[in-house]
């Protein structure tokens, strides 16, 4: 423990709708904004679970944390890779030792020093609390943390050369907290966190009215990767639904609208004078899972035949037209996805495009028909396909109606389409109830492995009975390959192999979309999937 601090405090945060407040709360201490310009108001429908990094594992909460807490490593603007943030350096000094050296003279907005002791406290606390709504599971490979001096932290890992660990340090489990503000064994409250001012990101959270308004002020003491914030004051207004947020940006009651607007509204705003639509790569993906046991000709069916089962999956891939789904259902807010790692991440490919359909991303029914005929599969193939509109949005009904129509082209498939309530869906999908079903995914951090290991290593969380030992070995190999080029080549090879097997059929990648009024610049939507306030100007 450092001897220069006394007392405890704590933090947390939430969301919903509110009227725009013209003023912005101001705070004392060292949290003064170093930049000029008018205050900027951001509108969102995101929900914040908690301001405490140990108690939240959702986009809304992390959207707050990424702007107010420091990180050891972070994503430079425009990159999905990570670099030292408040760290001076970070590297493997042994296969199981990851050593981080902090910059000198770091402080929190309350004036407390930020040292290696805070870093150790942060990660020890995550593991000790292990809140069911928190991100501590991301530290599964962490054995222990040691602060060897005021600026040096050594992470000891259970498995060596883990190339995803630097990314984990930039993820929702990585925000560094003030050990004299946060309790070691329980979550802090919203009021305690705001009062304690244990912030050392680009901004300090000056006030927080849960579900209504959060007020931020640039922190002069920030020494991280993103540099000084360009605007001194940011207000975030929370809205209950898309319609209210849409009205707010249309009437310019907010300067920026980010997450979420309907595809119809976004299309409208693209032609609205005074508004600018900004799009960027998004980490969210939508895909179909095939169950290798109960799909047509699956391992436990009466007419089990691996070759025919593969032909069915591959023929389905030949028939999908992602461009139509993107434009007709989602108005471009979701874009075609031709591999398992989304565009924008290091190692992403378009492995599916060259193997299926017309080789340019479109459908090819003739190719699908030949594939099925060559395998001795009689048509139409009956396929039961389940989706969860409650979970994945109202557009899922139109999305899967169109998928059904595409698969039934030329009478090659007969698709029995059904929607199931999410609670039942999650139980049934792992009990071999669905031959094929919808799922979606948003990453924990911006590394390709987050789309490979959870899905395909020994079957992964999909529990769809896919298990390819060559894929397993390559996934394990890329995890511990330090050379970036060699690791990228392995990630590409894994996608090529899984594209042949089609454990899942990737469909769409969600684009990040924001709408800004004229005069507001610096809206940055990049492969890190982090919305930074510090680049905004007005």
Steps between C-alpha positions, in 0.01 A plus 500: 500500500606856437516713812401829337128422481218458745133410484278311261260600229343323204338527145211385263280609206174440298267605215160607348334826381515864604463860389812681390652705779674817381763506773777255580599413851845610604733333741798590708839343541709429191212408273492833320455492124807616314314563176255757378194489279132455576375206702390207285194290578494133399171311494473123542260220588779295658436369851773518762504222757765643729782755510707243689719303257460191719121513471425550131565307181289684241547753223322783676711479813827455313411801287522708817806326643711534187479880534554539876737224610861447393611178332840337498465436128252641253417534133648792306244691298433302183650170617376169642845422642614622842787718620608625846252756636597615850775240475846599384562146379334158511657172393553134577818474705448125537243272335274529805610849615346810345673808635348849484694816580283802585572858400637721775285751686156356429213634709126461535261796473471508880874568529599150611805345343440215255762232558562130449318438827176623341556270204551195721196602706287533185560147373507333842166668565346376175588142591395535865158649425435288189161665463255306284439811292870587482783415256727299732469192276733675255779446753478121483869477404619735777674326790626797705599869487804651673598866539878478518538878544285812456507483121549129421232231487561135419207283388563127540296293257393138525576434132803663342532733198129582500476748212147600597602621847599851381155528343340382824670792676317734260163329554217561752706328769790746452395843641738596784330620818618697803557267795409779741161552335382146426446230765701182448223250557175654372367726229496877540181699459436765237511779755822376661672479164405848385588647841833316515621630161729206446519582131812526287367464146451783254197614700379519858136422568377812673137404564269216423121496499416136440298445188510865406827689474871451558736799499869464417791742523839455336771385741822698465702227670432234237827360365367226280519395138211717378648833603314805628125512439402747228181613675487595865143403585285209383141427602344160435122475490329163533184419305251222561469394136612554143204722414581756772868505403406542135281798582776656710761489224249608233407808704866553596422465871820293507819549298577132443282188510680171556341160569240440398294630212279292274618417150204697361595812695864475399398475134281808546775700670740429213281734297428756771659843472700595807568142607797278417496120526832345599563127458788281609585130540315329781589188693148361520428203274184310409528137392329162469620202706472148359461217752717217368285239681146593397537698176391314185718186480654589838682247717197397710237503224358183349673566166830630639757573229788747559554566128132579441486712816796704374337541159185636667700761694701598194192523278341732756811718473463505120146638529549790740508852357638719780477821297122463479478438875719799567318746275141379508471411869762710674547795260877455515523516882615138481743413223583166332735274696697245299706339773500431873717796603335833416651756270728749676682252723853379433478162326150543357446330164216440256542122503137426414485720191735285292340171605128559461235663286621696199848558655422872522267494801178427316286187491533222242204256507646289219815442700293404805290257293809334356659473844196320639465275194868400508458393864188298420269729698139503385327837494329679653707468817279558805675737742356614833639849570451680831546869575464721810347830396453607862876489548628619163248768415174547317680487165579131564156399372559669165862384493409133545200519268744611232753229593220244468410635155863489387549141617179389330616631159436243224341265754835394647389540864176499691564719805282469809554834670415559865572766764549410865511713817861560604485321836374182335726547198816500712400170662387328184798590283743305722261202528516415129151639439591713198659366180591860416451822695580870520762648731684829535826606661668816621870469591664535839800666335613582148711194422420235241537223757182620671315371192691170482575343839149549650337355187720225366751373758368153584150611411502819708191651656290415193476135616411399145726191494756647264854397589784515246834408654699686233301814580546440873878474462524813287288698747728393786805584289389855409432575866868458584665629179679829581592595143210712366538391138520132590199529729299679232578221253370241749181699558442514125563124468247426774233701317571313176457162673182592684361650179521153343333334800235771562441446868331839478385705203598865554240737360546864600728735686346790687631837395545758771281798415481848647314809387645847565368850435690732270793661677582197715811318385725224628239222525736202489364151436792263455588132549557542875118531538558771766314831477744768612374838619846655474503521119173697480506869414232764446 
